Amino acid sequence: MLTSSLQLDTLPTLQIDVIRQVTTCQTIEALEALRVEILGRSGQLTLLKRNLKDVSPEERPAVGQALNAVSQAIETALTEKKTQLEQAALTEKLRTETIDVTLPGLPSVVGKRHPLTLVIDDICSVFEGMGYSVLDDNACPEVETEFYNFEALNFPEDHPARDMQDTYYTEVAKNVLLRSQTSNAQIRYMSAQKTPPFKVVAPGRVYRNEEVSSRKYVLFHQIEGLYVAENVTFADLKGTLNTFIAQLFGGSPRKTRFRPSFFPFTEPSAEVDVECLFCGGDGCKVCGHSGWLEILGAGMVHPNVLENCGIDSEKYTGFAFGMGVERLAMLRDAIDDIRIFYNNDQRFLKQFNPAY
Ligand code: DAH
């Protein structure tokens, strides 16, 4: 037990001693350790304060006051030192972390648009120039039902026309597939809008279970076009596609040929060829010596398709067309292997769009 006289005698020395230690502390950690040693739960001064109850009642006030005065002096010293050390640490940090503005900067690599995106954008802007709206490429699902991919497009169930496109079915449900054509956009758009005129193009990705080769890949892109209004004729279709083909391939008119064909959702249907871009029609390897390159499929929208979307086929007529983006990109930029679009080879990708 402490006696009051002993406590009072030792306090000044304790204060001096502790404050000296405080002033010589070099780090915030050392200062904190010292604080705990003196003022912490089992610190020297704390213990002394705790023993105050053993001091005789007469002397207690004086001893108590003296203890408080010492602990306050020590606390003040600790606080001042802490501020000083923190300030010093900050100054040191600022000194050592200065930025050398003369160092060369890190180059920031800016990505480029993919060649397929470039071709899609070019094609869409030609149609925009003719008053078409471009549907967002996620406006129509790629995971689609048979209804939108086939049935509503006038492909009867079990009709061999469904086999023209080797379709991936999912395991989600019997009728859920990866769309094999962007023609689902026709159905989705028309049944949502209901009232013509419609004038849209819909770019997007499609899937087919093809054996991969330099010409075929299991996924590719198409652009679907649709124009429905009163009195739309096959002549409108021809004019539109001839204008488009001329603009896509350099601006001057190109010879085209509309060959009769079959698609369940158009009647009549045609496949459209352009005079070979490489030999001008004389015949070469690219056009298989025919002088023609097939560019797209098209036709007048079948009345059944209009009716399936709730549109009066007596009042309205329209045309539709669909084209493969990879094929057009390959023709336009003389690319001889479709797989190169998908293997992310920088040497290939870098050749496009150098301004970006
Ligand atoms: N969907 C067809 C295909 O993938 C392409 C096509 C042909 C689309 C004629 C059309 C069209 O809109 O009218 O083979």
Residues whose N, C-alpha, C, O or C-beta is under 5 A from the ligand:
A	BS01	DAH	S180 Q181 S183 G225 F263 T266 G297 A298 G299 A320 F321 G322
